[in-house]
Structure formats: structure tokens, C-alpha cells
Amino acid sequence: MSPRYRNGTNQAGTAIAIVADVMALILGLWILMYLLDANQANGLVQFVHDSARWLAGWSHDLFTFDAEWARVVAGYGLAAVVYLFVGHAIANRVHRH
């Protein structure tokens, strides 16, 4: 395999890992903002919430805990862990090829 091709593969794997990290960061940031009772009228808080809600659309309200904070942590946290796990698994696989 040529060094040029391998470098492109490494860059692709790195990009995949970075995207997964950013997705998990957004989800984690929303969990933190929620737990700290951030002002939801603030533009940044709204942006993070909207982004996190979109990213966790498949896991939002997946759990039925009585406490809302537990549902937020579990639902958004699960999405963050899945994105990290899957994103880094794909990135590692790309790096190996």
C-alpha cells in the first residue's frame, strides 16, 4: 500500500473519530446544561438542546424513569456512548485498512 493512500485512510479515520467526539460532546454538554438548569431562553442553550435532541432522536424518552433528570441523563447519555463506541470502532477499522 502506498504511503499516500495510507495517509488518506488515517485522515478519514481521524475525521470519523472527531465527528463522533463532537456528537458526544454536544450530548454531554446538553446533559450538563440541563442538570445545571441553564437558561433555556439563551440562544446557545437552545442551539445545544436542539442539536442534542436531533442527535438523540432515537434514544430520547427511551427510558421511563420517574425523575425527568434521570430520563435526560439516560437517554442522551446512551446516545453519546453509542456515538463514541460506534464512531471510534469505525475509525479504528478504517485505520487498520
Backbone as XML, in Angstrom:
<?xml version="1.0"?>
<chain id="A" units="angstrom">
  <residue number="1" name="MET">
    <atom name="N" x="0.853" y="-1.176" z="0.000"/>
    <atom name="CA" x="0.000" y="0.000" z="0.000"/>
    <atom name="C" x="0.898" y="1.237" z="0.000"/>
  </residue>
  <residue number="2" name="SER">
    <atom name="N" x="0.569" y="2.190" z="-0.822"/>
    <atom name="CA" x="1.399" y="3.384" z="-0.916"/>
    <atom name="C" x="1.217" y="4.266" z="0.311"/>
  </residue>
  <residue number="3" name="PRO">
    <atom name="N" x="2.269" y="5.005" z="0.697"/>
    <atom name="CA" x="2.156" y="5.896" z="1.860"/>
    <atom name="C" x="1.075" y="6.955" z="1.659"/>
  </residue>
  <residue number="4" name="ARG">
    <atom name="N" x="0.896" y="7.388" z="0.429"/>
    <atom name="CA" x="-0.107" y="8.410" z="0.153"/>
    <atom name="C" x="-1.509" y="7.891" z="0.462"/>
  </residue>
  <residue number="5" name="TYR">
    <atom name="N" x="-1.778" y="6.653" z="0.043"/>
    <atom name="CA" x="-3.092" y="6.062" z="0.305"/>
    <atom name="C" x="-3.294" y="5.859" z="1.805"/>
  </residue>
  <residue number="6" name="ARG">
    <atom name="N" x="-2.279" y="5.337" z="2.480"/>
    <atom name="CA" x="-2.393" y="5.084" z="3.915"/>
    <atom name="C" x="-2.638" y="6.390" z="4.666"/>
  </residue>
  <residue number="7" name="ASN">
    <atom name="N" x="-2.004" y="7.475" z="4.258"/>
    <atom name="CA" x="-2.206" y="8.769" z="4.910"/>
    <atom name="C" x="-3.653" y="9.226" z="4.750"/>
  </residue>
  <residue number="8" name="GLY">
    <atom name="N" x="-4.222" y="9.031" z="3.583"/>
    <atom name="CA" x="-5.616" y="9.395" z="3.367"/>
    <atom name="C" x="-6.551" y="8.567" z="4.231"/>
  </residue>
  <residue number="9" name="THR">
    <atom name="N" x="-6.230" y="7.285" z="4.386"/>
    <atom name="CA" x="-7.021" y="6.414" z="5.240"/>
    <atom name="C" x="-6.929" y="6.876" z="6.689"/>
  </residue>
  <residue number="10" name="ASN">
    <atom name="N" x="-5.723" y="7.229" z="7.131"/>
    <atom name="CA" x="-5.554" y="7.714" z="8.503"/>
    <atom name="C" x="-6.352" y="8.993" z="8.724"/>
  </residue>
  <residue number="11" name="GLN">
    <atom name="N" x="-6.351" y="9.870" z="7.733"/>
    <atom name="CA" x="-7.115" y="11.116" z="7.855"/>
    <atom name="C" x="-8.611" y="10.832" z="7.925"/>
  </residue>
  <residue number="12" name="ALA">
    <atom name="N" x="-9.085" y="9.870" z="7.148"/>
    <atom name="CA" x="-10.506" y="9.517" z="7.175"/>
    <atom name="C" x="-10.880" y="8.953" z="8.545"/>
  </residue>
  <residue number="13" name="GLY">
    <atom name="N" x="-10.055" y="8.073" z="9.080"/>
    <atom name="CA" x="-10.313" y="7.510" z="10.395"/>
    <atom name="C" x="-10.311" y="8.570" z="11.475"/>
  </residue>
  <residue number="14" name="THR">
    <atom name="N" x="-9.372" y="9.493" z="11.383"/>
    <atom name="CA" x="-9.296" y="10.590" z="12.347"/>
    <atom name="C" x="-10.533" y="11.476" z="12.241"/>
  </residue>
  <residue number="15" name="ALA">
    <atom name="N" x="-10.971" y="11.768" z="11.030"/>
    <atom name="CA" x="-12.166" y="12.599" z="10.838"/>
    <atom name="C" x="-13.402" y="11.924" z="11.426"/>
  </residue>
  <residue number="16" name="ILE">
    <atom name="N" x="-13.531" y="10.618" z="11.232"/>
    <atom name="CA" x="-14.672" y="9.885" z="11.789"/>
    <atom name="C" x="-14.656" y="9.955" z="13.308"/>
  </residue>
  <residue number="17" name="ALA">
    <atom name="N" x="-13.484" y="9.771" z="13.897"/>
    <atom name="CA" x="-13.371" y="9.831" z="15.356"/>
    <atom name="C" x="-13.701" y="11.230" z="15.874"/>
  </residue>
  <residue number="18" name="ILE">
    <atom name="N" x="-13.261" y="12.259" z="15.174"/>
    <atom name="CA" x="-13.542" y="13.637" z="15.596"/>
    <atom name="C" x="-15.042" y="13.924" z="15.524"/>
  </residue>
  <residue number="19" name="VAL">
    <atom name="N" x="-15.695" y="13.489" z="14.465"/>
    <atom name="CA" x="-17.146" y="13.695" z="14.334"/>
    <atom name="C" x="-17.878" y="12.993" z="15.486"/>
  </residue>
  <residue number="20" name="ALA">
    <atom name="N" x="-17.490" y="11.771" z="15.794"/>
    <atom name="CA" x="-18.110" y="11.041" z="16.904"/>
    <atom name="C" x="-17.888" y="11.772" z="18.222"/>
  </residue>
  <residue number="21" name="ASP">
    <atom name="N" x="-16.680" y="12.294" z="18.421"/>
    <atom name="CA" x="-16.365" y="13.041" z="19.645"/>
    <atom name="C" x="-17.211" y="14.306" z="19.764"/>
  </residue>
  <residue number="22" name="VAL">
    <atom name="N" x="-17.368" y="15.023" z="18.662"/>
    <atom name="CA" x="-18.164" y="16.257" z="18.677"/>
    <atom name="C" x="-19.627" y="15.939" z="18.975"/>
  </residue>
  <residue number="23" name="MET">
    <atom name="N" x="-20.141" y="14.875" z="18.386"/>
    <atom name="CA" x="-21.524" y="14.482" z="18.644"/>
    <atom name="C" x="-21.716" y="14.155" z="20.127"/>
  </residue>
  <residue number="24" name="ALA">
    <atom name="N" x="-20.789" y="13.388" z="20.684"/>
    <atom name="CA" x="-20.876" y="13.037" z="22.105"/>
    <atom name="C" x="-20.697" y="14.270" z="22.983"/>
  </residue>
  <residue number="25" name="LEU">
    <atom name="N" x="-19.846" y="15.187" z="22.564"/>
    <atom name="CA" x="-19.634" y="16.422" z="23.321"/>
    <atom name="C" x="-20.918" y="17.248" z="23.380"/>
  </residue>
  <residue number="26" name="ILE">
    <atom name="N" x="-21.606" y="17.364" z="22.277"/>
    <atom name="CA" x="-22.874" y="18.114" z="22.245"/>
    <atom name="C" x="-23.886" y="17.468" z="23.186"/>
  </residue>
  <residue number="27" name="LEU">
    <atom name="N" x="-23.980" y="16.159" z="23.138"/>
    <atom name="CA" x="-24.921" y="15.449" z="24.012"/>
    <atom name="C" x="-24.537" y="15.622" z="25.478"/>
  </residue>
  <residue number="28" name="GLY">
    <atom name="N" x="-23.257" y="15.491" z="25.772"/>
    <atom name="CA" x="-22.793" y="15.678" z="27.143"/>
    <atom name="C" x="-22.993" y="17.101" z="27.628"/>
  </residue>
  <residue number="29" name="LEU">
    <atom name="N" x="-22.778" y="18.045" z="26.739"/>
    <atom name="CA" x="-22.979" y="19.452" z="27.094"/>
    <atom name="C" x="-24.444" y="19.720" z="27.420"/>
  </residue>
  <residue number="30" name="TRP">
    <atom name="N" x="-25.361" y="19.128" z="26.650"/>
    <atom name="CA" x="-26.777" y="19.320" z="26.950"/>
    <atom name="C" x="-27.135" y="18.703" z="28.311"/>
  </residue>
  <residue number="31" name="ILE">
    <atom name="N" x="-26.610" y="17.515" z="28.594"/>
    <atom name="CA" x="-26.874" y="16.896" z="29.899"/>
    <atom name="C" x="-26.402" y="17.824" z="31.016"/>
  </residue>
  <residue number="32" name="LEU">
    <atom name="N" x="-25.203" y="18.352" z="30.868"/>
    <atom name="CA" x="-24.659" y="19.273" z="31.876"/>
    <atom name="C" x="-25.517" y="20.529" z="31.995"/>
  </residue>
  <residue number="33" name="MET">
    <atom name="N" x="-25.887" y="21.115" z="30.872"/>
    <atom name="CA" x="-26.729" y="22.319" z="30.898"/>
    <atom name="C" x="-28.069" y="22.033" z="31.554"/>
  </residue>
  <residue number="34" name="TYR">
    <atom name="N" x="-28.637" y="20.867" z="31.257"/>
    <atom name="CA" x="-29.919" y="20.507" z="31.862"/>
    <atom name="C" x="-29.777" y="20.357" z="33.376"/>
  </residue>
  <residue number="35" name="LEU">
    <atom name="N" x="-28.754" y="19.628" z="33.797"/>
    <atom name="CA" x="-28.568" y="19.388" z="35.229"/>
    <atom name="C" x="-28.264" y="20.672" z="35.991"/>
  </residue>
  <residue number="36" name="LEU">
    <atom name="N" x="-27.611" y="21.629" z="35.319"/>
    <atom name="CA" x="-27.290" y="22.908" z="35.963"/>
    <atom name="C" x="-28.396" y="23.939" z="35.762"/>
  </residue>
  <residue number="37" name="ASP">
    <atom name="N" x="-29.511" y="23.513" z="35.180"/>
    <atom name="CA" x="-30.676" y="24.372" z="34.963"/>
    <atom name="C" x="-30.320" y="25.631" z="34.165"/>
  </residue>
  <residue number="38" name="ALA">
    <atom name="N" x="-29.652" y="25.410" z="33.023"/>
    <atom name="CA" x="-29.261" y="26.525" z="32.164"/>
    <atom name="C" x="-30.502" y="27.249" z="31.637"/>
  </residue>
  <residue number="39" name="ASN">
    <atom name="N" x="-30.365" y="28.524" z="31.384"/>
    <atom name="CA" x="-31.451" y="29.373" z="30.886"/>
    <atom name="C" x="-31.825" y="28.941" z="29.472"/>
  </residue>
  <residue number="40" name="GLN">
    <atom name="N" x="-32.978" y="28.313" z="29.321"/>
    <atom name="CA" x="-33.380" y="27.789" z="28.019"/>
    <atom name="C" x="-33.813" y="28.868" z="27.045"/>
  </residue>
  <residue number="41" name="ALA">
    <atom name="N" x="-33.880" y="30.110" z="27.500"/>
    <atom name="CA" x="-34.166" y="31.222" z="26.597"/>
    <atom name="C" x="-32.885" y="31.713" z="25.922"/>
  </residue>
  <residue number="42" name="ASN">
    <atom name="N" x="-31.730" y="31.270" z="26.416"/>
    <atom name="CA" x="-30.441" y="31.665" z="25.853"/>
    <atom name="C" x="-30.239" y="30.959" z="24.509"/>
  </residue>
  <residue number="43" name="GLY">
    <atom name="N" x="-29.722" y="31.685" z="23.527"/>
    <atom name="CA" x="-29.526" y="31.143" z="22.187"/>
    <atom name="C" x="-28.589" y="29.951" z="22.140"/>
  </residue>
  <residue number="44" name="LEU">
    <atom name="N" x="-27.482" y="30.009" z="22.883"/>
    <atom name="CA" x="-26.531" y="28.900" z="22.896"/>
    <atom name="C" x="-27.175" y="27.655" z="23.505"/>
  </residue>
  <residue number="45" name="VAL">
    <atom name="N" x="-27.887" y="27.839" z="24.592"/>
    <atom name="CA" x="-28.552" y="26.711" z="25.247"/>
    <atom name="C" x="-29.588" y="26.102" z="24.305"/>
  </residue>
  <residue number="46" name="GLN">
    <atom name="N" x="-30.346" y="26.931" z="23.604"/>
    <atom name="CA" x="-31.334" y="26.432" z="22.643"/>
    <atom name="C" x="-30.664" y="25.654" z="21.520"/>
  </residue>
  <residue number="47" name="PHE">
    <atom name="N" x="-29.543" y="26.183" z="21.012"/>
    <atom name="CA" x="-28.813" y="25.509" z="19.935"/>
    <atom name="C" x="-28.315" y="24.140" z="20.384"/>
  </residue>
  <residue number="48" name="VAL">
    <atom name="N" x="-27.704" y="24.089" z="21.563"/>
    <atom name="CA" x="-27.186" y="22.823" z="22.083"/>
    <atom name="C" x="-28.339" y="21.841" z="22.308"/>
  </residue>
  <residue number="49" name="HIS">
    <atom name="N" x="-29.443" y="22.327" z="22.871"/>
    <atom name="CA" x="-30.596" y="21.455" z="23.121"/>
    <atom name="C" x="-31.178" y="20.920" z="21.817"/>
  </residue>
  <residue number="50" name="ASP">
    <atom name="N" x="-31.371" y="21.790" z="20.840"/>
    <atom name="CA" x="-31.919" y="21.359" z="19.548"/>
    <atom name="C" x="-31.000" y="20.345" z="18.874"/>
  </residue>
  <residue number="51" name="SER">
    <atom name="N" x="-29.700" y="20.614" z="18.912"/>
    <atom name="CA" x="-28.730" y="19.699" z="18.303"/>
    <atom name="C" x="-28.731" y="18.355" z="19.019"/>
  </residue>
  <residue number="52" name="ALA">
    <atom name="N" x="-28.728" y="18.396" z="20.350"/>
    <atom name="CA" x="-28.722" y="17.162" z="21.132"/>
    <atom name="C" x="-30.013" y="16.376" z="20.911"/>
  </residue>
  <residue number="53" name="ARG">
    <atom name="N" x="-31.109" y="17.076" z="20.846"/>
    <atom name="CA" x="-32.395" y="16.391" z="20.633"/>
    <atom name="C" x="-32.409" y="15.688" z="19.277"/>
  </residue>
  <residue number="54" name="TRP">
    <atom name="N" x="-31.847" y="16.360" z="18.261"/>
    <atom name="CA" x="-31.771" y="15.737" z="16.937"/>
    <atom name="C" x="-30.857" y="14.511" z="16.974"/>
  </residue>
  <residue number="55" name="LEU">
    <atom name="N" x="-29.688" y="14.651" z="17.613"/>
    <atom name="CA" x="-28.733" y="13.548" z="17.678"/>
    <atom name="C" x="-29.281" y="12.359" z="18.477"/>
  </residue>
  <residue number="56" name="ALA">
    <atom name="N" x="-30.077" y="12.644" z="19.485"/>
    <atom name="CA" x="-30.602" y="11.582" z="20.351"/>
    <atom name="C" x="-32.063" y="11.272" z="20.042"/>
  </residue>
  <residue number="57" name="GLY">
    <atom name="N" x="-32.493" y="11.594" z="18.853"/>
    <atom name="CA" x="-33.887" y="11.346" z="18.484"/>
    <atom name="C" x="-34.299" y="9.899" z="18.678"/>
  </residue>
  <residue number="58" name="TRP">
    <atom name="N" x="-33.395" y="8.990" z="18.437"/>
    <atom name="CA" x="-33.691" y="7.561" z="18.569"/>
    <atom name="C" x="-33.683" y="7.086" z="20.022"/>
  </residue>
  <residue number="59" name="SER">
    <atom name="N" x="-33.017" y="7.812" z="20.915"/>
    <atom name="CA" x="-32.934" y="7.369" z="22.309"/>
    <atom name="C" x="-33.662" y="8.304" z="23.268"/>
  </residue>
  <residue number="60" name="HIS">
    <atom name="N" x="-34.200" y="9.402" z="22.745"/>
    <atom name="CA" x="-34.919" y="10.362" z="23.585"/>
    <atom name="C" x="-36.187" y="9.700" z="24.114"/>
  </residue>
  <residue number="61" name="ASP">
    <atom name="N" x="-36.414" y="9.796" z="25.388"/>
    <atom name="CA" x="-37.576" y="9.187" z="26.052"/>
    <atom name="C" x="-37.616" y="7.669" z="25.912"/>
  </residue>
  <residue number="62" name="LEU">
    <atom name="N" x="-36.464" y="7.055" z="25.742"/>
    <atom name="CA" x="-36.379" y="5.602" z="25.672"/>
    <atom name="C" x="-36.621" y="4.989" z="27.049"/>
  </residue>
  <residue number="63" name="PHE">
    <atom name="N" x="-36.198" y="5.708" z="28.071"/>
    <atom name="CA" x="-36.337" y="5.238" z="29.442"/>
    <atom name="C" x="-37.509" y="5.944" z="30.121"/>
  </residue>
  <residue number="64" name="THR">
    <atom name="N" x="-38.129" y="5.275" z="31.070"/>
    <atom name="CA" x="-39.318" y="5.828" z="31.713"/>
    <atom name="C" x="-39.109" y="6.041" z="33.212"/>
  </residue>
  <residue number="65" name="PHE">
    <atom name="N" x="-37.950" y="6.558" z="33.588"/>
    <atom name="CA" x="-37.708" y="6.872" z="34.992"/>
    <atom name="C" x="-38.713" y="7.919" z="35.456"/>
  </residue>
  <residue number="66" name="ASP">
    <atom name="N" x="-39.045" y="7.903" z="36.727"/>
    <atom name="CA" x="-39.970" y="8.896" z="37.273"/>
    <atom name="C" x="-39.365" y="10.294" z="37.253"/>
  </residue>
  <residue number="67" name="ALA">
    <atom name="N" x="-38.095" y="10.400" z="37.569"/>
    <atom name="CA" x="-37.428" y="11.707" z="37.610"/>
    <atom name="C" x="-36.993" y="12.114" z="36.204"/>
  </residue>
  <residue number="68" name="GLU">
    <atom name="N" x="-37.357" y="13.325" z="35.820"/>
    <atom name="CA" x="-37.010" y="13.796" z="34.473"/>
    <atom name="C" x="-35.507" y="13.845" z="34.264"/>
  </residue>
  <residue number="69" name="TRP">
    <atom name="N" x="-34.749" y="14.262" z="35.298"/>
    <atom name="CA" x="-33.294" y="14.347" z="35.148"/>
    <atom name="C" x="-32.703" y="12.980" z="34.814"/>
  </residue>
  <residue number="70" name="ALA">
    <atom name="N" x="-33.267" y="11.910" z="35.358"/>
    <atom name="CA" x="-32.762" y="10.562" z="35.078"/>
    <atom name="C" x="-33.055" y="10.167" z="33.631"/>
  </residue>
  <residue number="71" name="ARG">
    <atom name="N" x="-34.221" y="10.566" z="33.125"/>
    <atom name="CA" x="-34.556" y="10.286" z="31.714"/>
    <atom name="C" x="-33.605" y="11.028" z="30.780"/>
  </residue>
  <residue number="72" name="VAL">
    <atom name="N" x="-33.302" y="12.297" z="31.122"/>
    <atom name="CA" x="-32.391" y="13.095" z="30.294"/>
    <atom name="C" x="-30.992" y="12.475" z="30.301"/>
  </residue>
  <residue number="73" name="VAL">
    <atom name="N" x="-30.492" y="12.155" z="31.479"/>
    <atom name="CA" x="-29.145" y="11.587" z="31.580"/>
    <atom name="C" x="-29.079" y="10.239" z="30.872"/>
  </residue>
  <residue number="74" name="ALA">
    <atom name="N" x="-30.058" y="9.383" z="31.084"/>
    <atom name="CA" x="-30.037" y="8.055" z="30.471"/>
    <atom name="C" x="-30.222" y="8.121" z="28.953"/>
  </residue>
  <residue number="75" name="GLY">
    <atom name="N" x="-31.194" y="8.884" z="28.491"/>
    <atom name="CA" x="-31.471" y="8.946" z="27.057"/>
    <atom name="C" x="-30.361" y="9.606" z="26.258"/>
  </residue>
  <residue number="76" name="TYR">
    <atom name="N" x="-29.963" y="10.785" z="26.679"/>
    <atom name="CA" x="-28.897" y="11.498" z="25.963"/>
    <atom name="C" x="-27.539" y="10.860" z="26.215"/>
  </residue>
  <residue number="77" name="GLY">
    <atom name="N" x="-27.344" y="10.332" z="27.426"/>
    <atom name="CA" x="-26.087" y="9.662" z="27.746"/>
    <atom name="C" x="-25.889" y="8.404" z="26.927"/>
  </residue>
  <residue number="78" name="LEU">
    <atom name="N" x="-26.964" y="7.638" z="26.752"/>
    <atom name="CA" x="-26.883" y="6.441" z="25.922"/>
    <atom name="C" x="-26.474" y="6.800" z="24.499"/>
  </residue>
  <residue number="79" name="ALA">
    <atom name="N" x="-27.096" y="7.828" z="23.951"/>
    <atom name="CA" x="-26.755" y="8.260" z="22.591"/>
    <atom name="C" x="-25.278" y="8.655" z="22.509"/>
  </residue>
  <residue number="80" name="ALA">
    <atom name="N" x="-24.784" y="9.384" z="23.503"/>
    <atom name="CA" x="-23.377" y="9.809" z="23.498"/>
    <atom name="C" x="-22.444" y="8.601" z="23.526"/>
  </residue>
  <residue number="81" name="VAL">
    <atom name="N" x="-22.740" y="7.630" z="24.368"/>
    <atom name="CA" x="-21.896" y="6.434" z="24.473"/>
    <atom name="C" x="-21.930" y="5.642" z="23.169"/>
  </residue>
  <residue number="82" name="VAL">
    <atom name="N" x="-23.104" y="5.516" z="22.574"/>
    <atom name="CA" x="-23.215" y="4.772" z="21.318"/>
    <atom name="C" x="-22.424" y="5.466" z="20.216"/>
  </residue>
  <residue number="83" name="TYR">
    <atom name="N" x="-22.563" y="6.795" z="20.114"/>
    <atom name="CA" x="-21.807" y="7.507" z="19.082"/>
    <atom name="C" x="-20.303" y="7.366" z="19.293"/>
  </residue>
  <residue number="84" name="LEU">
    <atom name="N" x="-19.853" y="7.458" z="20.537"/>
    <atom name="CA" x="-18.422" y="7.280" z="20.810"/>
    <atom name="C" x="-17.973" y="5.871" z="20.449"/>
  </residue>
  <residue number="85" name="PHE">
    <atom name="N" x="-18.704" y="4.882" z="20.906"/>
    <atom name="CA" x="-18.324" y="3.500" z="20.665"/>
    <atom name="C" x="-18.324" y="3.166" z="19.172"/>
  </residue>
  <residue number="86" name="VAL">
    <atom name="N" x="-19.416" y="3.464" z="18.502"/>
    <atom name="CA" x="-19.537" y="3.131" z="17.076"/>
    <atom name="C" x="-18.562" y="3.970" z="16.241"/>
  </residue>
  <residue number="87" name="GLY">
    <atom name="N" x="-18.493" y="5.270" z="16.524"/>
    <atom name="CA" x="-17.596" y="6.137" z="15.762"/>
    <atom name="C" x="-16.144" y="5.728" z="15.877"/>
  </residue>
  <residue number="88" name="HIS">
    <atom name="N" x="-15.704" y="5.419" z="17.084"/>
    <atom name="CA" x="-14.307" y="5.026" z="17.264"/>
    <atom name="C" x="-14.045" y="3.615" z="16.738"/>
  </residue>
  <residue number="89" name="ALA">
    <atom name="N" x="-15.035" y="2.733" z="16.798"/>
    <atom name="CA" x="-14.875" y="1.403" z="16.207"/>
    <atom name="C" x="-14.697" y="1.510" z="14.695"/>
  </residue>
  <residue number="90" name="ILE">
    <atom name="N" x="-15.511" y="2.343" z="14.062"/>
    <atom name="CA" x="-15.378" y="2.543" z="12.614"/>
    <atom name="C" x="-14.032" y="3.197" z="12.298"/>
  </residue>
  <residue number="91" name="ALA">
    <atom name="N" x="-13.653" y="4.206" z="13.080"/>
    <atom name="CA" x="-12.368" y="4.886" z="12.850"/>
    <atom name="C" x="-11.210" y="3.911" z="12.983"/>
  </residue>
  <residue number="92" name="ASN">
    <atom name="N" x="-11.242" y="3.042" z="13.987"/>
    <atom name="CA" x="-10.164" y="2.052" z="14.157"/>
    <atom name="C" x="-10.129" y="1.075" z="12.998"/>
  </residue>
  <residue number="93" name="ARG">
    <atom name="N" x="-11.291" y="0.692" z="12.515"/>
    <atom name="CA" x="-11.348" y="-0.223" z="11.375"/>
    <atom name="C" x="-10.771" y="0.444" z="10.115"/>
  </residue>
  <residue number="94" name="VAL">
    <atom name="N" x="-11.086" y="1.711" z="9.919"/>
    <atom name="CA" x="-10.547" y="2.454" z="8.780"/>
    <atom name="C" x="-9.037" y="2.591" z="8.903"/>
  </residue>
  <residue number="95" name="HIS">
    <atom name="N" x="-8.559" y="2.849" z="10.104"/>
    <atom name="CA" x="-7.102" y="2.976" z="10.329"/>
    <atom name="C" x="-6.366" y="1.675" z="9.997"/>
  </residue>
  <residue number="96" name="ARG">
    <atom name="N" x="-7.007" y="0.544" z="10.258"/>
    <atom name="CA" x="-6.342" y="-0.757" z="10.018"/>
    <atom name="C" x="-6.245" y="-1.099" z="8.541"/>
  </residue>
  <residue number="97" name="HIS">
    <atom name="N" x="-7.084" y="-0.506" z="7.718"/>
    <atom name="CA" x="-7.065" y="-0.843" z="6.285"/>
    <atom name="C" x="-6.215" y="0.083" z="5.493"/>
  </residue>
</chain>
